[in-house]
Amino acid sequence: MVRRVIPRDDPFDLPPPHSLPLSLSLRVVFVLLACFLLAGFGLARSLTPAPAGFGTHQQLGFPPCTTRALWNIPCPACGMTTSFAHFTRLQLPSALRANASGVLLAVLSLLAIPWFLVSAWRGRLVGGHRVLDDHWLWLTLTCLGCVATEWGLRRLFE
């Protein structure tokens, strides 16, 4: 006996996620995120990197690093602003010495700017829906792992 499957209209039968368009509001958010990242790079460029390799953030009115002040050890983000300031001047060795994780974050941010803008322009995610699946989670975990590893190595060899 052969069963015939009769197609029916299923409200949950959506087209593949990679072909779903971005809403206008999400496109605006993508453009704003790209502008936010560009402004961050502009701000980093306006700062003078601290010679000590950390403390550049104090030029923005922030207090000295609490972890360093209380326990005389660097926090995981120590040197991040200095790293960005060096990165915007293409002083990569100095940026890596200040905070290698800052260089990783700067590179990822630099790559995210055109991704946000092109996705907003096209109205679809560049790279398809898979970009938003597990990739963001693994990228975030990898970055956090790099920060923790670098922090541990800096503590070990300081």
DSSP file (Angstrom, degrees, kcal/mol; ACC not computed):
  #  RESIDUE AA STRUCTURE BP1 BP2  ACC     N-H-->O    O-->H-N    N-H-->O    O-->H-N    TCO  KAPPA ALPHA  PHI   PSI    X-CA   Y-CA   Z-CA
    1    1 A M              0   0    0      0, 0.0     2,-0.5     0, 0.0     0, 0.0   0.000 360.0 360.0 360.0 130.2    0.0    0.0    0.0
    2    2 A V        -     0   0    0      2,-0.0     2,-0.5     0, 0.0     0, 0.0  -0.851 360.0-145.8-101.1 125.7    1.4    3.4   -1.0
    3    3 A R        -     0   0    0     -2,-0.5     2,-0.5     2,-0.0     0, 0.0  -0.771   9.5-146.8 -92.1 134.5    0.8    6.4    1.2
    4    4 A R        -     0   0    0     -2,-0.5     2,-0.7     2,-0.0    -2,-0.0  -0.862   5.8-144.4-100.5 131.0    0.4    9.7   -0.5
    5    5 A V        -     0   0    0     -2,-0.5    -2,-0.0     0, 0.0     0, 0.0  -0.844  11.9-152.9 -95.5 120.1    1.6   12.7    1.4
    6    6 A I        -     0   0    0     -2,-0.7     2,-0.1     1,-0.0    -2,-0.0  -0.828  16.6-128.9 -94.9 119.3   -0.7   15.7    0.7
    7    7 A P        -     0   0    0      0, 0.0     2,-0.3     0, 0.0    -1,-0.0  -0.386  31.0-176.2 -65.8 142.6    1.1   19.0    1.0
    8    8 A R        -     0   0    0     -2,-0.1     2,-0.7     2,-0.0     0, 0.0  -0.946  35.9 -92.1-136.3 160.1   -0.6   21.5    3.2
    9    9 A D        -     0   0    0     -2,-0.3     3,-0.0     2,-0.0     0, 0.0  -0.607  42.0-169.6 -75.1 115.6    0.1   25.1    4.2
   10   10 A D    >   -     0   0    0     -2,-0.7     3,-1.9     1,-0.1    -1,-0.0  -0.934  18.6-151.4-109.2 120.6    2.2   25.0    7.3
   11   11 A P  T 3  S+     0   0    0      0, 0.0    -1,-0.1     0, 0.0    -2,-0.0   0.720  99.3  52.8 -64.5 -17.8    2.6   28.4    9.1
   12   12 A F  T 3  S+     0   0    0      1,-0.1     2,-1.7     2,-0.1    -3,-0.0   0.376  78.5 104.3 -96.9   4.3    6.0   27.1   10.4
   13   13 A D    <   +     0   0    0     -3,-1.9    -3,-0.1     0, 0.0    -1,-0.1  -0.636  54.4 170.6 -86.3  83.0    7.3   26.1    7.0
   14   14 A L        -     0   0    0     -2,-1.7    -2,-0.1     1,-0.1     6,-0.0  -0.538  38.6 -97.4 -93.3 158.2    9.6   29.1    6.6
   15   15 A P        -     0   0    0      0, 0.0    -1,-0.1     0, 0.0     5,-0.1  -0.277  64.5 -68.0 -64.6 162.7   12.2   29.5    3.9
   16   16 A P    >   -     0   0    0      0, 0.0     3,-2.2     0, 0.0     4,-0.3  -0.222  48.5-118.9 -53.1 141.4   15.8   28.6    4.8
   17   17 A P  G >  S+     0   0    0      0, 0.0     3,-1.6     0, 0.0   111,-0.1   0.794 109.3  66.2 -56.3 -30.5   17.1   31.0    7.4
   18   18 A H  G 3  S+     0   0    0      1,-0.3   110,-0.1   110,-0.1   107,-0.1   0.688 102.0  49.1 -68.2 -14.0   20.0   32.1    5.1
   19   19 A S  G <  S+     0   0    0     -3,-2.2    -1,-0.3     2,-0.1   109,-0.0   0.425  82.7 112.8-103.1   1.4   17.4   33.7    2.8
   20   20 A L    <   -     0   0    0     -3,-1.6   105,-0.4    -4,-0.3     2,-0.1  -0.570  67.1-127.3 -72.7 131.8   15.5   35.6    5.5
   21   21 A P        -     0   0    0      0, 0.0     2,-0.3     0, 0.0   103,-0.2  -0.384  18.6-110.4 -76.9 157.6   15.9   39.3    5.1
   22   22 A L        -     0   0    0    101,-3.6     2,-0.0    97,-0.2     5,-0.0  -0.678  35.9-115.9 -82.1 139.6   17.0   41.6    7.9
   23   23 A S     >  -     0   0    0     -2,-0.3     4,-2.2     1,-0.1     5,-0.2  -0.304  25.1-110.2 -69.6 161.6   14.4   43.9    9.2
   24   24 A L  H  > S+     0   0    0      1,-0.2     4,-2.2     2,-0.2     5,-0.2   0.896 119.2  53.0 -60.2 -40.7   14.8   47.7    8.7
   25   25 A S  H  > S+     0   0    0      1,-0.2     4,-2.1     2,-0.2    -1,-0.2   0.893 109.5  48.0 -64.8 -38.4   15.4   48.1   12.4
   26   26 A L  H  > S+     0   0    0      2,-0.2     4,-2.4     1,-0.2    -1,-0.2   0.868 109.0  54.0 -69.6 -35.0   18.1   45.5   12.5
   27   27 A R  H  X S+     0   0    0     -4,-2.2     4,-2.0     2,-0.2    -2,-0.2   0.904 109.2  48.6 -63.2 -40.1   19.7   47.1    9.5
   28   28 A V  H  X S+     0   0    0     -4,-2.2     4,-2.5     2,-0.2    -2,-0.2   0.907 110.0  51.8 -65.4 -41.7   19.8   50.4   11.4
   29   29 A V  H  X S+     0   0    0     -4,-2.1     4,-2.6     1,-0.2    -2,-0.2   0.906 107.9  52.4 -61.0 -41.8   21.3   48.6   14.4
   30   30 A F  H  X S+     0   0    0     -4,-2.4     4,-2.2     2,-0.2    -1,-0.2   0.913 110.3  47.4 -61.4 -42.8   24.0   47.1   12.2
   31   31 A V  H  X S+     0   0    0     -4,-2.0     4,-2.3     2,-0.2    -1,-0.2   0.911 112.4  49.9 -64.9 -41.5   24.9   50.6   10.8
   32   32 A L  H  X S+     0   0    0     -4,-2.5     4,-2.5     2,-0.2    -2,-0.2   0.888 109.2  51.6 -64.6 -38.8   25.0   52.0   14.3
   33   33 A L  H  X S+     0   0    0     -4,-2.6     4,-2.4     2,-0.2    -1,-0.2   0.910 109.7  49.6 -63.7 -41.5   27.2   49.2   15.6
   34   34 A A  H  X S+     0   0    0     -4,-2.2     4,-2.4     2,-0.2    -2,-0.2   0.914 112.2  48.0 -62.6 -42.4   29.6   49.8   12.7
   35   35 A C  H  X S+     0   0    0     -4,-2.3     4,-2.6     2,-0.2    -2,-0.2   0.887 109.6  53.4 -64.6 -39.0   29.6   53.6   13.6
   36   36 A F  H  X S+     0   0    0     -4,-2.5     4,-2.1     2,-0.2    -2,-0.2   0.920 110.6  46.4 -61.5 -44.8   30.2   52.7   17.3
   37   37 A L  H  X S+     0   0    0     -4,-2.4     4,-2.1     2,-0.2    -2,-0.2   0.910 112.2  50.3 -65.3 -42.0   33.2   50.6   16.3
   38   38 A L  H  X S+     0   0    0     -4,-2.4     4,-2.4     1,-0.2    -2,-0.2   0.904 109.9  50.9 -61.4 -40.9   34.6   53.3   14.1
   39   39 A A  H  X S+     0   0    0     -4,-2.6     4,-2.8     1,-0.2    -1,-0.2   0.886 107.6  54.0 -63.9 -37.9   34.1   55.9   16.9
   40   40 A G  H  X S+     0   0    0     -4,-2.1     4,-2.4     2,-0.2    -1,-0.2   0.905 109.5  46.7 -62.0 -41.8   36.0   53.5   19.2
   41   41 A F  H  X S+     0   0    0     -4,-2.1     4,-2.1     2,-0.2    -2,-0.2   0.893 112.2  51.1 -67.0 -38.7   38.9   53.4   16.8
   42   42 A G  H  X S+     0   0    0     -4,-2.4     4,-1.4     2,-0.2    -2,-0.2   0.906 110.9  48.2 -62.9 -41.5   38.8   57.2   16.4
   43   43 A L  H  X S+     0   0    0     -4,-2.8     4,-0.7     1,-0.2     3,-0.3   0.920 110.7  50.5 -64.6 -43.9   38.9   57.6   20.2
   44   44 A A  H >< S+     0   0    0     -4,-2.4     3,-0.8     1,-0.2    -1,-0.2   0.876 108.7  53.2 -61.4 -36.8   41.8   55.1   20.5
   45   45 A R  H 3< S+     0   0    0     -4,-2.1    -1,-0.2     1,-0.2    -2,-0.2   0.819 103.8  56.7 -67.7 -30.1   43.7   57.1   17.8
   46   46 A S  H 3< S+     0   0    0     -4,-1.4     2,-0.2    -3,-0.3    -1,-0.2   0.639  94.7  84.8 -77.8 -12.8   43.2   60.3   19.7
   47   47 A L  S << S-     0   0    0     -3,-0.8    10,-0.1    -4,-0.7     9,-0.1  -0.609  77.9-128.8 -90.4 149.4   44.9   58.9   22.8
   48   48 A T        -     0   0    0     -2,-0.2    11,-0.1     8,-0.1    38,-0.1  -0.866  33.3-115.8 -93.8 121.1   48.6   58.9   23.4
   49   49 A P        -     0   0    0      0, 0.0    33,-0.1     0, 0.0     5,-0.0  -0.321  30.9-114.0 -59.5 133.5   49.7   55.4   24.4
   50   50 A A    >   -     0   0    0      1,-0.1     3,-1.6     2,-0.1     6,-0.1  -0.483  15.5-135.2 -68.6 134.1   51.1   55.2   27.9
   51   51 A P  T 3  S+     0   0    0      0, 0.0    -1,-0.1     0, 0.0     4,-0.1   0.790 102.6  62.9 -60.8 -28.2   54.8   54.4   27.9
   52   52 A A  T 3  S-     0   0    0      2,-0.3     3,-0.1     1,-0.1    -2,-0.1   0.647 114.6-114.1 -72.7 -13.5   54.3   51.9   30.8
   53   53 A G  S <  S+     0   0    0     -3,-1.6     2,-0.3     1,-0.2    30,-0.2   0.402  92.4  52.6  93.2  -2.9   52.1   49.8   28.5
   54   54 A F  S    S+     0   0    0     28,-0.1    -2,-0.3    27,-0.1    -1,-0.2  -0.971  74.4  63.3-154.5 161.3   49.0   50.4   30.6
   55   55 A G    >   +     0   0    0     -2,-0.3     3,-1.6    -3,-0.1     4,-0.3   0.399  56.7 122.5 102.4  -2.8   47.2   53.4   32.0
   56   56 A T  G >   +     0   0    0      1,-0.3     3,-1.8     2,-0.2     4,-0.3   0.819  66.1  69.4 -60.6 -30.1   46.1   55.0   28.7
   57   57 A H  G > >S+     0   0    0      1,-0.3     3,-1.7     2,-0.2     5,-1.2   0.721  82.1  73.9 -62.3 -20.5   42.5   54.8   29.9
   58   58 A Q  G X 5S+     0   0    0     -3,-1.6     3,-1.7     1,-0.3    -1,-0.3   0.746  81.9  69.1 -66.9 -22.1   43.2   57.5   32.5
   59   59 A Q  G < 5S+     0   0    0     -3,-1.8    -1,-0.3    -4,-0.3    -2,-0.2   0.703  95.3  56.9 -65.7 -18.2   43.3   60.1   29.7
   60   60 A L  G < 5S-     0   0    0     -3,-1.7    -1,-0.3    -4,-0.3    -2,-0.2   0.382 128.1 -98.8 -92.5   2.6   39.6   59.5   29.4
   61   61 A G  T < 5S+     0   0    0     -3,-1.7    -3,-0.2     1,-0.3    -2,-0.1   0.479  79.1 137.4  94.3   3.2   39.0   60.4   33.1
   62   62 A F      < -     0   0    0     -5,-1.2    -1,-0.3     1,-0.1     3,-0.1  -0.509  56.1-110.2 -79.9 152.2   38.9   56.8   34.4
   63   63 A P        -     0   0    0      0, 0.0     3,-0.1     0, 0.0    -1,-0.1  -0.268  44.9 -80.5 -73.8 167.0   40.8   56.0   37.6
   64   64 A P        -     0   0    0      0, 0.0     2,-0.2     0, 0.0     5,-0.0  -0.205  68.8 -70.2 -60.2 161.4   43.9   53.8   37.7
   65   65 A C     >  -     0   0    0      1,-0.2     4,-2.3    -3,-0.1     5,-0.2  -0.356  41.7-151.5 -58.6 122.4   43.4   50.0   37.5
   66   66 A T  H  > S+     0   0    0      2,-0.2     4,-2.9     1,-0.2     5,-0.3   0.891  93.9  53.9 -64.9 -41.1   41.9   48.9   40.9
   67   67 A T  H  > S+     0   0    0      1,-0.2     4,-2.4     2,-0.2     6,-0.9   0.919 112.3  43.8 -61.0 -43.7   43.4   45.5   40.7
   68   68 A R  H  > S+     0   0    0      4,-0.2     4,-1.2     3,-0.2    -1,-0.2   0.886 115.3  49.1 -69.1 -38.2   46.8   46.9   40.2
   69   69 A A  H  < S+     0   0    0     -4,-2.3    -2,-0.2     2,-0.2    -1,-0.2   0.899 120.0  35.5 -68.6 -40.3   46.3   49.5   42.9
   70   70 A L  H  < S+     0   0    0     -4,-2.9    -2,-0.2    -5,-0.2    -3,-0.2   0.912 137.6  13.2 -81.4 -44.1   45.0   47.0   45.5
   71   71 A W  H  < S-     0   0    0     -4,-2.4    -3,-0.2    -5,-0.3    -2,-0.2   0.394  92.6-121.8-118.3   0.9   47.0   43.9   44.8
   72   72 A N  S  < S+     0   0    0     -4,-1.2    -4,-0.2    -5,-0.4    -3,-0.1   0.826  75.8 114.2  58.1  34.6   49.8   45.1   42.6
   73   73 A I  S    S-     0   0    0     -6,-0.9    -2,-0.2     0, 0.0    -1,-0.2  -0.970  70.8-108.4-128.4 149.4   48.8   42.7   39.8
   74   74 A P        -     0   0    0      0, 0.0    81,-0.1     0, 0.0    80,-0.0  -0.474  28.4-129.6 -74.6 146.0   47.5   43.5   36.4
   75   75 A C    >   -     0   0    0     -2,-0.1     3,-1.7     1,-0.1   -10,-0.0  -0.461  34.0 -98.7 -82.9 167.1   43.8   42.8   35.6
   76   76 A P  T 3  S+     0   0    0      0, 0.0    -1,-0.1     0, 0.0    75,-0.0   0.779 125.3  47.8 -58.6 -25.5   43.0   40.9   32.4
   77   77 A A  T >  S+     0   0    0      2,-0.1     3,-2.5    24,-0.0     4,-0.4   0.436  78.5 129.5 -96.6   1.2   42.2   44.2   30.6
   78   78 A C  T <  S+     0   0    0     -3,-1.7   -24,-0.1     1,-0.3     0, 0.0  -0.355  80.5  14.3 -57.6 127.4   45.3   46.0   31.7
   79   79 A G  T 3> S+     0   0    0     -2,-0.1     4,-2.8    20,-0.1    -1,-0.3   0.394  90.8 118.1  89.0  -2.6   46.9   47.5   28.6
   80   80 A M  H <> S+     0   0    0     -3,-2.5     4,-2.3     2,-0.2     5,-0.2   0.933  78.9  43.1 -64.2 -46.7   43.9   47.0   26.4
   81   81 A T  H  > S+     0   0    0     -4,-0.4     4,-2.5     2,-0.2    -1,-0.2   0.904 115.5  49.9 -65.6 -40.4   43.3   50.7   25.8
   82   82 A T  H  > S+     0   0    0      2,-0.2     4,-2.4     1,-0.2    -2,-0.2   0.905 109.0  52.8 -62.9 -41.0   47.1   51.2   25.2
   83   83 A S  H  X S+     0   0    0     -4,-2.8     4,-2.7     1,-0.2    -2,-0.2   0.919 110.3  47.0 -60.4 -44.8   47.0   48.2   22.8
   84   84 A F  H  X S+     0   0    0     -4,-2.3     4,-2.4     2,-0.2    -2,-0.2   0.905 110.1  53.2 -63.3 -41.5   44.2   49.8   20.8
   85   85 A A  H  < S+     0   0    0     -4,-2.5     4,-0.5     1,-0.2    -2,-0.2   0.907 113.4  43.0 -62.1 -41.2   46.0   53.2   20.8
   86   86 A H  H ><>S+     0   0    0     -4,-2.4     5,-2.5     1,-0.2     3,-1.1   0.903 111.0  56.4 -68.1 -40.9   49.1   51.5   19.4
   87   87 A F  H ><5S+     0   0    0     -4,-2.7     3,-1.8     1,-0.3    -2,-0.2   0.897 102.5  54.4 -58.7 -42.2   47.0   49.4   17.0
   88   88 A T  T 3<5S+     0   0    0     -4,-2.4    -1,-0.3     1,-0.3    -2,-0.2   0.691 109.3  48.8 -68.5 -15.9   45.5   52.5   15.4
   89   89 A R  T < 5S-     0   0    0     -3,-1.1    -1,-0.3    -4,-0.5    -2,-0.2   0.310 116.3-117.0 -99.9   6.4   49.0   53.8   14.8
   90   90 A L  T < 5 +     0   0    0     -3,-1.8     2,-1.1     1,-0.2    -3,-0.2   0.775  69.8 141.2  60.9  29.7   50.0   50.5   13.2
   91   91 A Q     >< +     0   0    0     -5,-2.5     4,-2.3     1,-0.2    -1,-0.2  -0.613  19.9 166.7 -96.3  70.8   52.6   49.9   16.0
   92   92 A L  H  >  +     0   0    0     -2,-1.1     4,-2.8     1,-0.2     5,-0.2   0.863  67.2  53.0 -63.4 -41.6   51.8   46.2   16.2
   93   93 A P  H  > S+     0   0    0      0, 0.0     4,-2.1     0, 0.0    -1,-0.2   0.935 113.8  44.5 -59.6 -42.5   54.8   45.1   18.3
   94   94 A S  H  > S+     0   0    0      2,-0.2     4,-2.2     1,-0.2    -2,-0.2   0.889 112.8  51.9 -66.9 -38.3   54.0   47.7   20.9
   95   95 A A  H  X S+     0   0    0     -4,-2.3     4,-2.3     2,-0.2     8,-0.2   0.909 110.4  48.2 -63.6 -42.1   50.3   46.8   20.8
   96   96 A L  H  < S+     0   0    0     -4,-2.8     4,-0.5     1,-0.2    -2,-0.2   0.878 111.0  50.8 -66.5 -38.0   51.1   43.2   21.3
   97   97 A R  H  < S+     0   0    0     -4,-2.1    -2,-0.2    -5,-0.2    -1,-0.2   0.892 110.9  49.2 -66.1 -38.2   53.4   44.0   24.3
   98   98 A A  H  < S-     0   0    0     -4,-2.2    -2,-0.2     1,-0.2    -1,-0.2   0.949 140.9 -27.9 -67.5 -48.3   50.7   46.1   25.9
   99   99 A N    >X  -     0   0    0     -4,-2.3     4,-1.1    -5,-0.2     3,-0.7  -0.619  49.8-161.6-171.4 105.7   48.0   43.5   25.6
  100  100 A A  H 3> S+     0   0    0     -4,-0.5     4,-1.9     1,-0.3     3,-0.2   0.835  96.1  58.6 -62.7 -33.3   47.9   40.8   22.8
  101  101 A S  H 3> S+     0   0    0      1,-0.2     4,-2.6     2,-0.2    -1,-0.3   0.827  99.5  59.1 -65.8 -30.0   44.2   40.2   23.5
  102  102 A G  H <> S+     0   0    0     -3,-0.7     4,-2.4     2,-0.2    -1,-0.2   0.875 104.1  50.1 -64.1 -37.2   43.6   43.8   22.7
  103  103 A V  H  X S+     0   0    0     -4,-1.1     4,-2.7     2,-0.2    -2,-0.2   0.918 110.2  50.2 -66.6 -43.0   45.1   43.3   19.2
  104  104 A L  H  X S+     0   0    0     -4,-1.9     4,-2.4     1,-0.2    -2,-0.2   0.936 113.1  46.1 -58.5 -47.0   42.9   40.2   18.7
  105  105 A L  H  X S+     0   0    0     -4,-2.6     4,-2.4     1,-0.2    -2,-0.2   0.886 112.0  51.5 -63.8 -39.5   39.8   42.3   19.7
  106  106 A A  H  X S+     0   0    0     -4,-2.4     4,-2.6     2,-0.2    -2,-0.2   0.917 110.6  47.9 -64.3 -43.3   41.0   45.2   17.5
  107  107 A V  H  X S+     0   0    0     -4,-2.7     4,-2.3     2,-0.2    -2,-0.2   0.929 113.1  47.7 -63.8 -45.1   41.3   42.9   14.5
  108  108 A L  H  X S+     0   0    0     -4,-2.4     4,-1.8     1,-0.2    -2,-0.2   0.894 113.1  48.7 -63.3 -39.1   37.9   41.3   15.1
  109  109 A S  H  X S+     0   0    0     -4,-2.4     4,-1.4     2,-0.2    -2,-0.2   0.900 109.8  51.9 -66.1 -40.3   36.4   44.8   15.5
  110  110 A L  H  < S+     0   0    0     -4,-2.6    -2,-0.2     1,-0.2    -1,-0.2   0.893 112.1  46.0 -63.2 -39.7   38.0   45.9   12.3
  111  111 A L  H  X S+     0   0    0     -4,-2.3     4,-1.2     1,-0.2    -1,-0.2   0.807 107.6  58.8 -71.3 -29.7   36.6   42.9   10.4
  112  112 A A  H  X S+     0   0    0     -4,-1.8     4,-3.0    -5,-0.2     5,-0.3   0.812  92.6  68.7 -70.9 -29.4   33.2   43.5   12.0
  113  113 A I  H  X S+     0   0    0     -4,-1.4     4,-2.3     1,-0.2     5,-0.2   0.959 105.4  36.9 -58.8 -56.5   32.8   47.0   10.6
  114  114 A P  H  > S+     0   0    0      0, 0.0     4,-3.1     0, 0.0     5,-0.3   0.861 115.3  57.2 -65.6 -31.1   32.5   46.0    6.9
  115  115 A W  H  X S+     0   0    0     -4,-1.2     4,-2.2     2,-0.2    11,-0.3   0.943 109.4  44.4 -62.5 -46.2   30.5   42.9    7.8
  116  116 A F  H  X S+     0   0    0     -4,-3.0     4,-2.3     2,-0.2    -1,-0.2   0.933 117.0  46.0 -61.1 -45.8   27.9   45.1    9.6
  117  117 A L  H  X S+     0   0    0     -4,-2.3     4,-2.5    -5,-0.3    -2,-0.2   0.919 114.5  45.0 -68.1 -44.1   27.8   47.6    6.8
  118  118 A V  H  X S+     0   0    0     -4,-3.1     4,-2.8     2,-0.2     6,-0.3   0.903 113.5  50.8 -67.4 -40.0   27.6   45.1    3.9
  119  119 A S  H  X>S+     0   0    0     -4,-2.2     4,-1.9    -5,-0.3     5,-0.8   0.918 112.5  46.7 -61.8 -42.7   25.0   43.0    5.7
  120  120 A A  H  <5S+     0   0    0     -4,-2.3    -2,-0.2    -5,-0.2    -1,-0.2   0.906 113.5  49.1 -65.2 -41.0   22.9   46.2    6.3
  121  121 A W  H  <5S+     0   0    0     -4,-2.5    -2,-0.2     1,-0.2    -1,-0.2   0.928 117.2  39.8 -64.2 -46.6   23.3   47.3    2.7
  122  122 A R  H  <5S-     0   0    0     -4,-2.8    -1,-0.2     2,-0.2    -2,-0.2   0.748 102.4-131.1 -75.3 -23.6   22.3   43.9    1.3
  123  123 A G  T  <5S+     0   0    0     -4,-1.9  -101,-3.6     1,-0.3     2,-0.3   0.616  79.7  83.0  80.2  11.8   19.6   43.4    3.8
  124  124 A R  S   <S-     0   0    0     -5,-0.8     2,-0.3    -6,-0.3    -1,-0.3  -0.978  91.1 -92.5-143.3 152.3   20.9   39.9    4.5
  125  125 A L    >   -     0   0    0   -105,-0.4     3,-2.0    -2,-0.3     2,-0.4  -0.493  38.4-124.0 -68.3 128.5   23.6   38.5    6.7
  126  126 A V  T 3  S+     0   0    0    -11,-0.3    -7,-0.1    -2,-0.3    -1,-0.1  -0.615 103.4  25.9 -68.9 126.1   26.9   38.2    4.9
  127  127 A G  T 3  S-     0   0    0     -2,-0.4     3,-0.4  -109,-0.1    -1,-0.3   0.368 118.2-106.3  97.0  -3.6   27.8   34.5    5.4
  128  128 A G    X   -     0   0    0     -3,-2.0     3,-1.3     1,-0.2     4,-0.3  -0.152  56.1 -46.1  78.5-174.5   24.2   33.5    5.8
  129  129 A H  G >  S+     0   0    0      1,-0.3     3,-1.5     2,-0.2     4,-0.4   0.725 122.7  76.5 -67.8 -22.5   22.4   32.4    9.0
  130  130 A R  G > >S+     0   0    0     -3,-0.4     3,-1.0     1,-0.3     5,-0.7   0.759  80.6  71.3 -63.9 -22.3   25.2   30.2   10.1
  131  131 A V  G < 5S+     0   0    0     -3,-1.3     5,-0.5     1,-0.3    -1,-0.3   0.864 102.0  43.5 -59.5 -35.0   27.2   33.2   11.2
  132  132 A L  G < 5S+     0   0    0     -3,-1.5    -1,-0.3    -4,-0.3    -2,-0.2   0.465 102.9  77.5 -92.2  -1.3   24.7   33.7   14.1
  133  133 A D  T X>5S-     0   0    0     -3,-1.0     4,-0.6    -4,-0.4     3,-0.5   0.630 117.7 -31.6 -76.2-122.9   24.6   30.0   15.1
  134  134 A D  H 3>5S+     0   0    0      1,-0.2     4,-2.6     2,-0.2     5,-0.3   0.680 120.9  82.9 -73.3 -18.1   27.4   28.5   17.0
  135  135 A H  H 3><S+     0   0    0     -5,-0.7     4,-2.6     1,-0.2    -1,-0.2   0.885  89.9  48.6 -59.8 -42.1   30.1   30.7   15.5
  136  136 A W  H <> S+     0   0    0     -3,-0.5     4,-2.6    -5,-0.5    -1,-0.2   0.906 111.7  50.4 -64.2 -40.8   29.5   33.7   17.8
  137  137 A L  H  X S+     0   0    0     -4,-0.6     4,-2.7     2,-0.2    -2,-0.2   0.948 113.8  43.8 -61.9 -48.8   29.6   31.4   20.9
  138  138 A W  H  X S+     0   0    0     -4,-2.6     4,-2.4     1,-0.2    -2,-0.2   0.874 113.4  51.5 -66.8 -36.7   32.9   29.8   19.8
  139  139 A L  H  X S+     0   0    0     -4,-2.6     4,-2.4    -5,-0.3    -1,-0.2   0.928 112.2  46.6 -64.4 -44.1   34.4   33.1   18.8
  140  140 A T  H  X S+     0   0    0     -4,-2.6     4,-2.6     2,-0.2    -2,-0.2   0.931 113.6  47.7 -63.3 -46.5   33.5   34.6   22.2
  141  141 A L  H  X S+     0   0    0     -4,-2.7     4,-2.3     1,-0.2    -1,-0.2   0.884 111.6  51.2 -63.3 -38.2   34.8   31.6   24.1
  142  142 A T  H  X S+     0   0    0     -4,-2.4     4,-2.4     2,-0.2    -1,-0.2   0.921 110.8  48.1 -63.9 -44.6   38.0   31.7   22.1
  143  143 A C  H  X S+     0   0    0     -4,-2.4     4,-2.5     2,-0.2    -2,-0.2   0.928 112.5  48.1 -62.7 -44.8   38.5   35.4   22.9
  144  144 A L  H  X S+     0   0    0     -4,-2.6     4,-2.5     1,-0.2    -1,-0.2   0.889 111.0  51.9 -63.2 -37.9   37.8   34.9   26.6
  145  145 A G  H  X S+     0   0    0     -4,-2.3     4,-2.6    -5,-0.2    -1,-0.2   0.896 109.4  49.6 -63.3 -40.6   40.3   32.0   26.5
  146  146 A C  H  X S+     0   0    0     -4,-2.4     4,-2.8     2,-0.2     5,-0.2   0.914 111.1  49.3 -64.3 -43.1   42.9   34.1   24.9
  147  147 A V  H  X S+     0   0    0     -4,-2.5     4,-2.6     2,-0.2    -2,-0.2   0.939 114.0  45.4 -60.9 -47.2   42.4   36.9   27.5
  148  148 A A  H  X S+     0   0    0     -4,-2.5     4,-2.4     2,-0.2    -2,-0.2   0.907 114.6  48.1 -64.6 -42.1   42.6   34.4   30.4
  149  149 A T  H  X S+     0   0    0     -4,-2.6     4,-2.5     2,-0.2     5,-0.2   0.935 113.7  46.2 -64.0 -46.9   45.7   32.7   28.9
  150  150 A E  H  X S+     0   0    0     -4,-2.8     4,-2.9     1,-0.2     5,-0.2   0.918 112.2  51.4 -63.2 -41.9   47.5   35.9   28.2
  151  151 A W  H  X S+     0   0    0     -4,-2.6     4,-2.3    -5,-0.2    -1,-0.2   0.926 111.2  48.1 -60.4 -44.6   46.6   37.2   31.7
  152  152 A G  H  X S+     0   0    0     -4,-2.4     4,-2.1     1,-0.2    -1,-0.2   0.905 112.6  48.0 -62.5 -41.8   48.0   34.0   33.3
  153  153 A L  H  X S+     0   0    0     -4,-2.5     4,-2.4     2,-0.2    -2,-0.2   0.895 110.6  51.3 -67.1 -39.8   51.2   34.2   31.2
  154  154 A R  H  X S+     0   0    0     -4,-2.9     4,-0.8     1,-0.2    -2,-0.2   0.916 111.7  47.4 -63.3 -40.5   51.7   37.9   32.1
  155  155 A R  H  < S+     0   0    0     -4,-2.3     3,-0.4    -5,-0.2    -1,-0.2   0.889 112.6  50.4 -64.8 -38.6   51.3   37.0   35.8
  156  156 A L  H  < S+     0   0    0     -4,-2.1    -2,-0.2     1,-0.2    -1,-0.2   0.884 119.1  34.7 -67.8 -39.5   53.7   34.1   35.4
  157  157 A F  H  <        0   0    0     -4,-2.4    -1,-0.2     1,-0.2    -2,-0.2   0.318 360.0 360.0-104.3   8.5   56.5   36.1   33.7
  158  158 A E     <        0   0    0     -4,-0.8    -1,-0.2    -3,-0.4    -2,-0.1   0.490 360.0 360.0 -79.8 360.0   56.1   39.5   35.4
